[in-house]
Amino acid sequence: MRNIQTVAANTFREAVRDRVLYNLVFFALLMMGAAILVGQISIGIEQDMIVSLGLTAISAVGILIAVFLGVALVSKEMDKRTLYALLAKPVRRWEFLLGKFLGLVMTLTVNTAAMAAGLYLALWTVKHPLLKSDAYILVAVYLILLKLALIVALALLFSCFTTPFLAILFSAGIYVAGLFAADLRTVHGVDLDPGTLRLMRGISYLLPNFQNFNVMGAVVHGRGVPGVFIWQATLYALLYIAIVLTGAAVVFSRRNLK
């Protein structure tokens, strides 16, 4: 565990020094400020606009960080030749990957917390004091963070066996496809043969279902999220992440780094 903690800490420090992160967080906070202005223009929907645009900004910025930094976790180390020196020490390849994953998840957690604080500040500016129903926003932020952790794992997997550009395309493609995973299970079309329909349903179960982490509609309207839904989403994310990271470790362990 000491090796994993060391790699995770170094990854976190490197990410914190990256100015791109601050620019993205600033952009998210700027969107929340715009939501306040739009909400004041549209009388009666201030809170809905702030929460909706705020959560959208947190998710969008988090996805950009997860994909681009997730892909760079391995390729950047290889380009700088620091990976070879690190693996020459008593650090296993799976420890290196897991440490990189945890370090970036820590970075995403800090950035997401900062953006969530900005969202609450924007809400407080429009209406104070805050209501108990506003606590539901934390549930949405938590589920967004689970989604981002899953995207990091996917980006890390693709970066283990392909170029950074293709890894970004694959990660983005899987994310977009995962948004429609549930729809693939209910496709009905007269022009599709039964074999194609079965194939589409099979693919839908292999794809990560990112709709499992989407509770924005309920939170925007002040409705709570059932605890069972939260636990199911958490277990789903942890299981999928474990499978993806295991696959990444297997691929990376067999990769010729010379």
N, C-alpha and C positions, 0 to 999 in steps of 0.2 A: 504493500500500500504506500510505502514511502516514495517509491519511484513514481507512482501514479500521481501522488500529491505534488511532487516536485514539478512534473511536467505540466500539471493543471495550473499550478501557481505561476509558472513561467508564461504559459499561454495567456493567462488572465492579465498579467502585467504587460505583455506585448500588445494585447488588444486594447487595453486602457490607454496606451501611448499612441494608438492610431487615431489621428485627428478626424478621420472619416466618420468614426462613431459619433463624435460630438456634433458634426454637421448633420448627421441623420437625426439625432435626438432633437437638435434645434429645429429641424424641419417639422418633426412631429409636434413639438410644442407650438410652432407657428401655425400649424393646421388647427390646433385647439383654439388659439387666439382668433383665427378666422371664423371658427364655429361660433364663438361668442358674438362676433359682429353679425354673422348671418342670422343667428338666433334672435338678436335684438331687432333686426329688420323684419323677420317673420314672427310676428307677435304670437306668443302662446306656445312656441315650440323650442324655446331656448334650450331647455334641458335635453330634449331629444336630439337636437342638432349637435350639442356639445358631446354627449355620450357616444352618439353614432360616429361622428368624425374622429373623436378621440380614440375610440377602440380601433377604428379603421387605420388610423395613423400608427398606432402601436403595433398592429399586426403587419402592416405593409413595411414599416421600417425594420421590424424584427425579421421578416422574411429575407429582406435584402442582406442584412447582417449574417443571418444563418447560412444563406446560400454562398455568398461571395467569400466570407471568412471561413466557412466550413470547407469549401473546396481548397482554399489556400493553406489549410492546416498542414497537409502533407507536402504539396508541391512547393510551397515556400521554403520548407526545411530542406528539401532536396536541392532546390536552386541555390541556396546559400551554403550547401554542403555541411550544414550543421547536423543533419540527420545521421550522417555516417559516424561522426564523432560521438553522438549520443548513443547510437546502437552499439558502438564499440565498448561502451561501459556496460555494467550488468543491468541493462534495461531491455526487457523483452519487447518485441514489436507490438504485442497486444496491450502491454502496459503503456507504451507510447501513444497508441490510438485512443485508449480509454482516458488517459490524462489530457490529451488534446480535446477530446469531446467534453469532458467535465470542465475544462478551462473556458471553453467557448460558451457552455451553458451558464457558467458563473457570470460571464460577461453579459450575456443576454438577460440574465436575471437582474443585474444591476441597472442596465439600460431600461429594461421594462419597468422596473420599480420607479426610476426617475420619471419616465413618461406617464406612469399611472399617477404619481404625485402631481404632475402638471395637469392632468385631467381633473383631479379633485380640486386643485386650485382654481381651474377655470369654472368648475361647478360652483365653488364657494363664492366666486366673484359675482356670478349671476344671481345665485340664491343662497342666502345664509340665514340660519344654520343649515347644515346638511341633514338629510333625512336618513332613517334607518334603511330604507330601500336602496340608498346609494351604495350600501355595502355590497350589493349584488355585483357591482362593477368589479370588485376584487375577484369574484368567481370567474368572470369573463376573462380577466387578465391572467389568472392562473391557467385557464384552459388554453389561452393563446400561447403561454409559455410552454405548455406541454407540446403544442403543435410545433413550435420553433425547435424544441429539443429533437423532435422526430425528423424535422427537415435537416438539422445539423448532422444527425446520424446518416441520413441518405446522402448528403453531400460528401461526407467523409468516406462512405462506401465507394461512390463513383470516383473520387479522387485517388483511390488506391489502385485503379487499373486503367485510367484513361487520362487524357490531357485536361488541364483546367477548363478550357473553353467547352469541351464536350461534357465535362462533369457539371458545369453550370447549366447547360442545356438539358441534360438528363434530370437534374434536380428540379429545375423549373417545370419540365414536362411532367414529371411524376406528381408534383404538387398540383398542377392544373388538372391532371387526370384524376387525382385523388378527390378533388372537389366534386366530381361527377361519378364517383364510384358507386354510390347508392342508386343513382339513376340507371346505371348499366344493368342493375338487377331487375329492373321493372320495365325494360324496353320491350315494346310490342310493335312489330311491324310486319306487314304482309309480304314485304319484299325480302325479308331475311329468312333464310332456312333455319330449321331447328338447331342444326349443328353450330351455326354462327351465333345464335342466341345463347346456346350453352357455353360457347367459348367466351362470349362477352361477360356472362355471369361469373364464369370461373376467374377471369381477369379482375373483375370487380372485387372479388374476395382477396385477391393477392395485393391489390393496390391499397395503400393506406387511406382510410376513409377520413378525410380531414373535416367532414361535416360533423363528426363526433365531437369536435371542439368548438363548434359555432353556437353560441347562445346569445349572440348580439341582439337578435330580435326581442327576446324575452327581457333582457337587461335594460334595453332602451326604454321599454314601456313599464319598467319598475316591477317586473314579475320575478319571483324567485326561481332558482334552479334546483330541482330535486337532488337530494344527497346521493341517491342511487345513480343518477346520471353522472355526477362528478366522479364517483368511485369507479364506475364502468369506464369512463374516459381515461382515468388515471391508469387503471390496469391495462387497458388497451394500448396506451402510449408506452408504458414500461415494457410490455411484452414485445411490441413491434420494435422498439429501440434495441432491446436485447438481441432479437433475431438479426436485425440489420448490422449491429456492431459485431456480432459473432461472424457474420458473413464477411465483414470488412477485415476482421482479424485473420480469417482464413486466407483471403485473397492477398492481404499484405504480407503475410508470413511466407507465401510462395513467390512473391515478386522478387525478381532479380534486380537489386539496387546498384549493380556495377555499371 
